[in-house]
Amino acid sequence: MLLQDDDIAGLQIKYKEEWFLVKPIPDALVGDVIEAWSNGIYKSIEHRAITSNKKARMSLATSVIANEVVEIGPLQEMVEGIGRPKMYRTVKYLDYIRHTLGRKMEGKAHTRIFKLDDEDQG
């Protein structure tokens, strides 16, 4: 997840094979797991952090290491609460981390672990 600094733009998103600078939105978070939690209502987009040659910014890379049996998946409120069919599976945190770290961080391939196949939906 990324929490942006209000004064220093450092986030870019990829759209149609081109990178665009994103104006910081106060208190907004960016992260891939949000797509699974929201059952696809909020889409994760390919993103990267960049440096600024005009103003110094502190970056802190952190990891949240949950218990390996913790499960990540759509929140019940995002499925039953709004009557939306379940589009994403629940995955153990350890399996998600293994999947993510076992790939190049290019594109959105690492979010596929959550997506249900057509035969799994329902």
Secondary structure, DSSP 8 states (H G I E B T S, - for coil): -EE--SSS--EEEEETTEEEEE---TT-EE-SHHHHHTTTSS----EEE---SSS------------TT-EE---HHHHTTTT----B--EEHHHHHHHHHTS-S-TTGGGTTTB--GGG--
